[in-house]
C-alpha cells in the first residue's frame, strides 16, 4: 500500500529490484562541481550510472524571461531556486555568451567515461533546444545533434551510445533525426516501459527507455514533500514488477542536495535496491512494446513534455 507523501514511511518488505539511474548534466557549474561530487558518491556505493552531458555553450540564464509566466515563477518560488541551483547557474549566459562546456571541462567529462559510466548526449545548447524546439526544422535539429555528438566523441574518444532530449522535449522529427546516429537507445520521454517508437506508421529501430519517476524539482514543496522525506517518497513510488528509471541532476543532487542523494543511496541499498545504467535495463529487458511519443503535461513541470502513449 502506497504511503501518503507527507508521511513517506515504507512499511513493506525489502524492494529487491533494479533501478535505472540517469544523471542529466545541463550546465557549466553542474559539470565542474556536480559531476565530480556525484562520481565520488557513486564510487562510495559501487554504483555506475548513465551520464547525459550538455557540451556546448551554457546559456541557461536566459530562461529567466520565463519568470513572466506564472507557472514558472511559482515553480521557482516552490523549489527556492536561488539556493537550490545558485545564482551562477541562474544567470549564466544572460548578458554574454556562456562558456562552451565541452571545451573548458573536457577532462571532467572524459574522467566519467574512464570510470566506466555510460556516456550519452543531452544537448549541444540545452537552453536553445528547450526554448526553441517548436521552431527548429529537421536541418536545425540535425546540426544540434551532430555538434553535440561530434563534441562528445572528440572528448571521450568514442561516440556516445545514447541520448536524452533536454527537458523531455522531443518530436517526431527529433526521433527521425536520431535514427541517423548510432545510438543504442534514447531516453527522450516519460513513460512506463521500454518501447520502440512509432512515427507516422513507421517503427523506428532505436528503443526508448523512458523516465518513470518524478524529479526533485517536480515534487519538492508539494503535498508535504520536503528534503526530510523526499527520499522515502521516491522509494515509495518504486514497484518491483515495473520499470523504474530515476533522473537526478548534477546541478541539484550533485551540489546543494549531494548529502540527500548520498542518504538516498544508503537507504535504497538497505532496502535491496540496485542502481544500474539505463543500458543495463535494455540488455535485461528485450523491448517488445510499440508506442507513440506525444506531447503532454505533468504536475510540477512548466510547459509540455514528451510522454509515451
PLY file of the C-alpha trace (Angstrom):
ply
format ascii 1.0
element vertex 309
property float x
property float y
property float z
element edge 308
property int vertex1
property int vertex2
end_header
0.00 0.00 0.00
1.50 3.33 -1.03
2.11 5.69 1.84
0.94 9.25 1.83
3.62 11.77 0.68
3.52 13.71 3.93
4.40 10.56 5.88
6.59 8.70 3.39
7.23 5.67 5.56
7.99 2.37 3.83
6.31 -0.43 5.74
6.65 -3.13 3.13
9.36 -5.77 2.78
12.66 -5.07 1.07
12.31 -3.88 -2.53
14.85 -6.15 -4.25
14.78 -4.53 -7.66
16.94 -2.77 -10.20
16.52 0.95 -10.84
17.96 2.73 -13.85
19.92 5.80 -12.78
20.08 8.66 -15.27
22.16 11.75 -14.48
21.47 14.89 -16.52
24.26 17.46 -16.71
22.81 20.72 -18.00
25.31 23.44 -17.10
28.92 24.52 -16.70
28.69 24.52 -12.90
26.91 21.20 -12.87
29.78 19.71 -14.89
32.56 21.39 -12.92
31.26 20.88 -9.38
28.33 18.47 -9.52
29.82 15.73 -11.68
32.95 15.12 -9.56
30.80 15.08 -6.42
28.42 12.55 -7.94
31.25 10.36 -9.18
32.68 10.22 -5.67
29.31 9.41 -4.11
28.61 6.73 -6.71
32.07 5.21 -6.22
31.49 5.05 -2.47
28.37 2.98 -3.13
29.86 0.96 -6.03
27.25 2.29 -8.46
27.54 3.02 -12.18
25.08 5.33 -13.94
24.20 6.87 -17.30
25.53 10.44 -17.60
23.92 12.67 -20.24
26.09 15.70 -20.98
25.39 19.13 -22.42
28.64 20.07 -24.15
28.03 23.40 -25.92
27.53 26.92 -24.55
25.90 27.30 -21.15
23.20 29.90 -21.72
20.76 28.62 -19.11
20.42 32.05 -17.51
18.36 33.14 -20.50
15.47 31.14 -19.05
14.88 33.99 -16.59
12.46 35.62 -19.05
10.13 32.73 -18.21
9.55 34.36 -14.84
6.85 36.32 -16.68
4.90 33.05 -16.87
3.02 32.39 -13.61
3.61 28.62 -13.65
7.37 29.01 -13.98
7.51 31.72 -11.32
5.56 29.51 -8.90
7.97 26.65 -9.57
10.99 28.87 -8.93
9.50 30.00 -5.62
8.39 26.49 -4.61
11.83 24.98 -5.21
13.68 28.01 -3.74
15.68 28.08 -6.95
18.35 30.58 -5.90
19.52 28.34 -3.05
18.84 25.10 -4.94
20.80 25.97 -8.09
22.88 29.03 -7.14
22.96 32.38 -8.91
25.89 31.24 -11.05
23.60 28.79 -12.84
20.56 31.07 -12.90
22.45 33.94 -14.57
24.91 32.06 -16.82
24.83 33.37 -20.39
22.24 36.06 -19.60
24.25 39.07 -20.72
27.18 37.46 -22.56
27.58 34.15 -24.41
28.08 31.36 -21.92
31.24 29.22 -21.78
31.44 26.17 -24.02
31.29 23.32 -21.53
32.97 20.68 -23.65
35.97 22.91 -24.37
36.54 24.13 -20.83
35.70 20.96 -18.90
36.65 18.14 -21.28
38.87 16.48 -18.64
35.94 16.07 -16.25
33.69 14.58 -18.93
36.48 12.24 -20.03
37.07 11.12 -16.46
33.44 9.98 -16.16
33.89 7.77 -19.19
37.16 6.42 -17.82
35.39 5.46 -14.58
33.13 3.10 -16.53
29.93 5.11 -16.51
27.67 5.15 -19.55
28.05 8.35 -21.61
25.18 9.90 -23.52
24.37 13.15 -25.32
21.99 15.53 -23.61
22.43 18.59 -25.79
24.76 20.92 -27.59
22.97 24.02 -26.23
20.46 22.95 -23.58
18.79 26.36 -23.38
18.37 26.73 -27.14
16.85 23.27 -27.52
14.45 23.75 -24.62
13.38 27.24 -25.70
13.26 26.80 -29.49
12.40 23.15 -30.17
9.00 24.23 -31.51
10.56 26.23 -34.35
13.56 24.04 -35.21
13.24 22.22 -38.53
14.95 18.98 -39.49
18.14 20.69 -40.60
18.44 22.69 -37.37
17.81 19.59 -35.27
20.39 17.67 -37.27
23.03 20.37 -36.74
22.37 20.50 -33.00
22.58 16.73 -32.63
25.71 16.42 -34.77
27.53 19.23 -32.95
26.88 17.56 -29.62
27.63 14.07 -30.94
30.93 15.14 -32.52
31.98 17.11 -29.44
31.40 14.16 -27.09
33.13 11.79 -29.48
36.17 14.08 -29.58
36.27 14.35 -25.79
35.94 10.67 -24.88
37.48 9.13 -27.99
34.35 7.12 -28.72
30.83 8.03 -29.86
28.12 8.37 -27.21
25.92 5.28 -27.18
22.70 7.01 -26.15
20.92 10.34 -25.90
18.26 12.13 -23.86
16.33 15.16 -25.10
16.66 18.23 -22.84
13.66 18.78 -20.56
11.97 15.74 -22.17
11.16 17.86 -25.22
11.10 15.60 -28.22
9.20 15.47 -31.50
8.64 13.11 -34.39
11.34 14.92 -36.35
13.77 14.57 -33.46
13.20 10.81 -33.39
13.78 10.59 -37.13
16.98 12.63 -36.93
18.34 10.48 -34.11
17.88 7.42 -36.31
20.74 8.81 -38.42
23.14 8.45 -35.48
24.43 5.18 -33.95
22.57 5.42 -30.64
21.77 2.10 -28.98
18.83 3.71 -27.19
17.31 7.07 -26.31
15.60 8.39 -23.19
13.51 11.24 -24.54
10.23 10.92 -22.71
8.33 9.98 -19.58
6.52 6.68 -19.61
6.01 3.21 -18.20
8.03 0.67 -20.23
10.88 0.23 -22.68
9.46 0.51 -26.20
10.11 1.08 -29.88
8.62 4.39 -31.04
6.25 4.68 -33.99
6.40 7.74 -36.22
3.68 8.14 -38.86
3.18 4.40 -39.01
6.91 3.61 -39.22
8.52 1.59 -36.44
11.92 3.05 -35.54
14.94 0.94 -34.61
16.20 2.82 -31.54
14.32 1.82 -28.37
13.22 4.38 -25.81
13.92 3.95 -22.10
11.52 6.46 -20.53
11.88 8.05 -17.12
9.19 6.68 -14.81
9.82 8.57 -11.56
9.45 12.31 -10.78
12.44 14.60 -10.36
13.28 16.57 -7.24
12.11 19.91 -8.63
8.75 18.46 -9.70
7.65 17.33 -6.25
9.56 19.30 -3.63
7.34 21.72 -1.75
4.15 19.98 -2.87
1.84 17.74 -0.83
4.02 17.92 2.24
7.18 16.71 0.48
10.39 18.27 1.81
14.07 17.40 1.79
13.44 15.46 5.01
11.04 12.96 3.44
11.85 13.21 -0.29
13.99 10.06 -0.33
11.32 7.96 1.32
8.71 9.37 -1.05
10.69 8.37 -4.15
11.32 4.90 -2.72
7.60 4.54 -2.06
6.88 5.07 -5.77
9.14 2.26 -6.95
7.49 -1.02 -7.93
9.42 -4.31 -8.16
7.25 -5.52 -11.05
7.60 -2.30 -13.09
10.25 -0.35 -14.97
11.91 2.10 -12.55
14.02 4.89 -14.02
15.15 7.84 -11.91
16.66 11.11 -13.15
18.92 13.18 -10.92
20.65 16.41 -11.92
24.29 17.30 -11.43
23.15 20.82 -10.52
20.91 19.54 -7.69
21.87 16.11 -6.32
25.49 16.81 -7.24
25.79 20.11 -5.36
23.16 21.52 -2.99
21.44 18.17 -2.39
24.51 15.91 -2.50
24.13 14.82 1.12
20.48 13.99 0.50
21.41 11.88 -2.53
24.07 10.04 -0.53
21.41 9.21 2.06
19.10 8.01 -0.72
21.71 5.53 -1.94
22.29 4.25 1.58
18.57 3.91 2.25
17.95 2.26 -1.12
20.71 -0.28 -0.61
19.33 -1.14 2.81
16.00 -1.93 1.11
17.58 -4.13 -1.56
17.61 -1.59 -4.40
20.33 -1.91 -7.06
21.07 1.12 -9.25
22.32 0.46 -12.79
22.96 2.38 -16.03
19.96 2.54 -18.34
21.71 0.36 -20.89
21.74 -2.47 -18.37
17.94 -2.35 -18.23
17.81 -2.62 -22.02
20.11 -5.65 -22.06
17.99 -7.42 -19.47
14.58 -6.43 -20.81
14.10 -7.01 -24.52
11.63 -4.34 -25.64
8.57 -5.76 -27.32
6.12 -2.93 -26.89
5.44 -0.32 -29.56
4.21 3.14 -28.65
3.98 6.72 -29.82
5.68 9.75 -28.29
3.24 12.60 -27.85
3.09 15.93 -26.04
1.62 16.02 -22.57
1.90 17.72 -19.20
2.75 16.55 -15.70
2.31 18.28 -12.37
5.26 20.27 -11.14
6.82 20.93 -14.56
6.31 24.08 -16.62
5.27 23.58 -20.23
4.84 20.42 -22.30
6.97 17.31 -22.23
7.08 14.14 -24.31
5.10 11.20 -22.98
4.81 7.55 -24.03
1.32 6.91 -25.39
0 1
1 2
2 3
3 4
4 5
5 6
6 7
7 8
8 9
9 10
10 11
11 12
12 13
13 14
14 15
15 16
16 17
17 18
18 19
19 20
20 21
21 22
22 23
23 24
24 25
25 26
26 27
27 28
28 29
29 30
30 31
31 32
32 33
33 34
34 35
35 36
36 37
37 38
38 39
39 40
40 41
41 42
42 43
43 44
44 45
45 46
46 47
47 48
48 49
49 50
50 51
51 52
52 53
53 54
54 55
55 56
56 57
57 58
58 59
59 60
60 61
61 62
62 63
63 64
64 65
65 66
66 67
67 68
68 69
69 70
70 71
71 72
72 73
73 74
74 75
75 76
76 77
77 78
78 79
79 80
80 81
81 82
82 83
83 84
84 85
85 86
86 87
87 88
88 89
89 90
90 91
91 92
92 93
93 94
94 95
95 96
96 97
97 98
98 99
99 100
100 101
101 102
102 103
103 104
104 105
105 106
106 107
107 108
108 109
109 110
110 111
111 112
112 113
113 114
114 115
115 116
116 117
117 118
118 119
119 120
120 121
121 122
122 123
123 124
124 125
125 126
126 127
127 128
128 129
129 130
130 131
131 132
132 133
133 134
134 135
135 136
136 137
137 138
138 139
139 140
140 141
141 142
142 143
143 144
144 145
145 146
146 147
147 148
148 149
149 150
150 151
151 152
152 153
153 154
154 155
155 156
156 157
157 158
158 159
159 160
160 161
161 162
162 163
163 164
164 165
165 166
166 167
167 168
168 169
169 170
170 171
171 172
172 173
173 174
174 175
175 176
176 177
177 178
178 179
179 180
180 181
181 182
182 183
183 184
184 185
185 186
186 187
187 188
188 189
189 190
190 191
191 192
192 193
193 194
194 195
195 196
196 197
197 198
198 199
199 200
200 201
201 202
202 203
203 204
204 205
205 206
206 207
207 208
208 209
209 210
210 211
211 212
212 213
213 214
214 215
215 216
216 217
217 218
218 219
219 220
220 221
221 222
222 223
223 224
224 225
225 226
226 227
227 228
228 229
229 230
230 231
231 232
232 233
233 234
234 235
235 236
236 237
237 238
238 239
239 240
240 241
241 242
242 243
243 244
244 245
245 246
246 247
247 248
248 249
249 250
250 251
251 252
252 253
253 254
254 255
255 256
256 257
257 258
258 259
259 260
260 261
261 262
262 263
263 264
264 265
265 266
266 267
267 268
268 269
269 270
270 271
271 272
272 273
273 274
274 275
275 276
276 277
277 278
278 279
279 280
280 281
281 282
282 283
283 284
284 285
285 286
286 287
287 288
288 289
289 290
290 291
291 292
292 293
293 294
294 295
295 296
296 297
297 298
298 299
299 300
300 301
301 302
302 303
303 304
304 305
305 306
306 307
307 308
